[in-house]
């Protein structure tokens, strides 16, 4: 299985702007810019999208692992906070993703909840992505 998304950027870093598109429809020429990434400007940014992906992936992994244990959640709420920090000498780096989970799961004891949540955090594909092999195909046109 492979998924794709594309970015188009026009102009300099600070004055330019870009658009993100994904075939699934959630992103359709969605604006992003220096302002939306490093200030409080309108639009999205890569770190916000990583946070959304991590929250959604973790919620699904947690639900799957609950099901494996014979539990059915009534509701799972997850927030991911991704940190982008200046790290010398590399520069801007995603240094952390903090997940906050609140769930209503009938019949699940606190210790089992913690065990399954910890397992889901490690098993979520987006959690593992943060240490992924990165490849590049580049062409100048």
N, C-alpha and C positions, 0 to 999 in steps of 0.2 A: 504494500500500500504506500502510495506517495501522495503528498498534498503540495500544492504550490501557492505562492503569492508573489506579487510583483511590486516593485517600487520604481517610480519615476521621479527624478530630482532635477530641478532647473534653477540655475543661478549659484551664487556663492553660499557658503555655509550660513551666514547670519541673515542675508537678504533674500536668499532663495526660498523655494517651497517645493514640497513634494506631494505625491499622491500614492496611496497604497490600494491595491486591488487583489481580491481573492475570489476564485470562481464560485465559492459557496454562497456569495452574496452579502456576507457580513461587512465586507470592505469593498466599496465600489468607488474608486477614485477618492478615497477618504483622505482629507488633507492632513499633512503634518509639516512641521517647520521647526526652526531653531527655537522659536517662541513656545511652541507646544511641548518641546522636549526639555528645555532648560529654564523656561520662565513659566508664565501662567497663560500662555496664548491659547487660542481656540485650536481644536484639532486633536489628534491622538499622537502617540509616540511609540517607539519600539518597546520601551520598558513597560508601558501600560498594557500593551498587547501580550507581552510575556506574562505579566501578572494575571491577565484574564485567562490565558492558556493554562497557567499553573493552577489557578483556582478551579477551573473547569475539569482539568485532568484529575486533580486530586479528589474532587467530589465524586467523580465516576469510579476511580480506583477504590475509594473508601466504600462506596456502595457495593461494588463487586465483592470486596473482601467481607463485608457484612453478610452478603448473600451466601458466600462460601461457608460462613459460620452459622447459617440458619436464621439470620436476623434480617428484618425488612425495615428500613428507615422510613419514618413518616416525612422527615425533612432534614436536609443537609444544607447548611449555609457555610460557605468558605470565602474568605477574603485573603488575597495574596498581596503582600507589599514588597515590591522589588526595589532594592537600593542600587542606585547608580552613584558611584563615588570616584573621585580623582585619586588614582593610585599610582604613585611614581614607581618606576619610570614609564609604565605602560600607558598611563592616561586614564580616561574614563573607562570604568569597568563595572559590570554588574557584579556586585560583591555578595548579595544575599537575596533570598526570597523567603519572607516570613509568612507562613500560613496560619490563619486563625479559623478554627473549626468550631461550629456550634451545630449539634445534631440532636434530633429527637428519635430515639430508637427504642421502642417498647421491649422490655425484658432484657436489656443489655446492662450488665454490671459495669461500674466505673473502670475497674482494672482491665476488663476485656475491651472496653471502649478505647482505653489508652493503648493497649497492645495492637489493636486493629488499626488505629490511627497512625501509629508509628510505622507499622508495616506498609500502610498505604503511602505514607510520605516517601519511604525508600523505593517503593515499587512503581510509583507514578512515572510514566514515560517522560513527562516534562521535567520532573525532578532529575532524572538521569540525563536529560538533554543538556543540562548546564555543565556537563563534563563530556560533551559529544565531540567526535571527530568532525572537524570543519574542512570542507573541500571547496574549491573555487574553480569555476570556469569563467575566464575573463576575455573580453574582446573589446578593442577600441575601434569605434566606428565613426 
